[in-house]
């Protein structure tokens, strides 16, 4: 059952708030989404603390640029997109994050959105790594592109600023 799955996830969350051993940012984000999908929000419900720890872990993985990357520093836009999606969904479900962290979460999501926007290729999609020095790459990958669009949609739904031109370019793509 889904309840047993959530219980297993909760029991296997690391002390850092992460889940899994490979592609940790992506796995942690997807596990967090499972809790949100069942109505558990930061600090509320039987798994509220699990969700709060997941948020803290992902924010801790965010660099100054706003890019949310793996603990080993490996660059993976899939994980960044999933993390942005999870954080935006959590923020959208409740703007009241325990510990007065709501402002920090909003700022973190906006910075993550900015990375997605600046990494869009001239073709309108995204690739496995963010663009270098603000110069969009000329390659795209379908699943990475969909992940970034989902993250942008969630961020917009949660009330964050998302550039309409980026969305239009992605739709055209």
PyMOL commands that set and color helices and strands:
alter all, ss='L'
color gray80, all
select helices_A, chain A and resi 2-11+24-37+48-60+77-93+98-100+102-118+142-157+164-172
alter helices_A, ss='H'
color red, helices_A
deselect
rebuild
show_as cartoon
